[in-house]
């Protein structure tokens, strides 16, 4: 599956952004989807994951209560709604697809990656 992430940009602290990740092909619903991020000088980290049919989600502690992941299998798209953004959320955000069926936090569990979209949160 090929993935295309979009929606990044510059936002002030406390603001919101919604990232989208569009997938090609007819098998989108077979994949567990995840969002990861990589800040400058840091390793890539898990942000959020969602099961094949959207019935289960999982979040990193750092974003729990502020971010929400969702998917629309009819549109082959996964979303990341980010609210109450903080400067420490600044990073390149990547969407990823994995075979599942379980939600995974390790990036090695995902085998297709989008190109990344930059989110910058100013203080």
C-alpha positions in Angstrom: 0.0 0.0 0.0 1.2 3.5 -0.8 0.6 6.3 1.7 0.5 10.1 1.3 0.4 12.2 4.4 -0.8 15.8 4.4 -2.1 18.5 6.7 1.0 19.7 8.5 1.9 23.3 9.0 2.7 26.1 11.4 0.4 26.6 14.4 0.6 28.4 17.7 0.6 26.6 21.0 -2.8 25.6 22.0 -4.0 25.4 18.4 -5.2 22.4 16.4 -4.3 20.6 13.2 -5.7 17.6 11.4 -3.4 15.3 9.5 -4.7 13.0 6.8 -3.1 10.0 5.2 -4.5 8.7 2.0 -3.8 5.2 0.9 -3.8 3.7 -2.5 -5.3 0.3 -3.4 -8.4 -1.6 -2.4 -6.9 -3.4 0.7 -6.7 -0.5 3.1 -9.1 -2.1 5.5 -6.7 -5.0 6.0 -4.1 -2.8 7.6 -3.5 -1.6 11.1 -2.6 2.1 10.8 -0.3 4.2 12.9 1.1 7.7 13.2 4.7 8.3 14.3 6.7 11.4 14.6 10.4 12.4 14.6 11.6 15.6 16.1 15.0 17.1 15.2 17.8 15.1 16.8 15.5 12.5 18.2 14.4 9.0 17.3 11.1 8.3 15.6 8.4 7.6 18.2 4.9 6.1 18.2 2.0 8.6 18.5 -1.2 6.7 17.8 -2.6 3.5 16.3 -5.9 2.2 15.1 -7.2 -1.2 14.3 -8.4 -2.4 10.9 -12.0 -1.4 11.4 -11.4 1.5 13.8 -12.8 -0.4 16.8 -9.5 -0.1 18.9 -7.1 2.8 19.3 -4.0 3.3 21.3 -2.0 6.5 22.1 1.4 7.4 23.5 1.1 8.9 27.0 2.4 12.2 25.7 -0.6 12.8 23.4 -3.3 11.0 25.3 -6.4 13.2 25.7 -5.1 15.7 23.1 -4.8 13.7 19.9 -7.4 11.4 18.3 -6.9 8.9 15.5 -9.7 7.8 13.2 -10.1 6.1 9.8 -12.6 6.0 7.0 -12.1 2.8 5.1 -14.5 3.9 2.4 -12.1 6.8 1.6 -8.9 4.8 2.3 -7.9 7.5 4.7 -6.6 7.7 8.3 -6.7 10.9 10.3 -4.9 12.4 13.3 -6.7 15.2 15.0 -4.3 17.1 17.1 -5.6 19.6 19.7 -4.0 21.6 22.5 -0.7 21.5 20.6 2.5 22.2 22.4 5.9 23.2 21.1 7.2 19.8 22.0 4.8 18.3 19.4 6.9 19.9 16.7 8.1 17.0 14.4 7.7 15.4 11.1 4.7 13.1 11.3 4.5 9.9 9.4 1.6 7.5 8.8 2.3 3.8 8.5 0.5 0.6 7.6 1.1 -2.7 9.2 -0.3 -6.2 8.8 -1.7 -6.4 12.3 -4.0 -7.7 13.6 -2.8 -6.3 16.8 -2.0 -2.6 17.4 1.8 -2.2 17.6 4.0 0.6 18.9 7.2 -0.5 17.3 8.0 1.1 14.0 9.5 -2.3 12.8 5.9 -3.7 12.9 4.9 -1.4 10.1 6.0 -2.1 6.5 4.6 0.8 4.5 5.3 4.5 5.3 4.2 7.8 4.0 6.6 10.6 3.2 6.0 12.6 6.3 4.4 16.0 6.9 6.0 18.7 9.1 4.1 20.1 12.1 5.6 23.2 13.8 4.2 24.5 17.0 5.3 28.0 18.0 5.3 29.1 21.6 
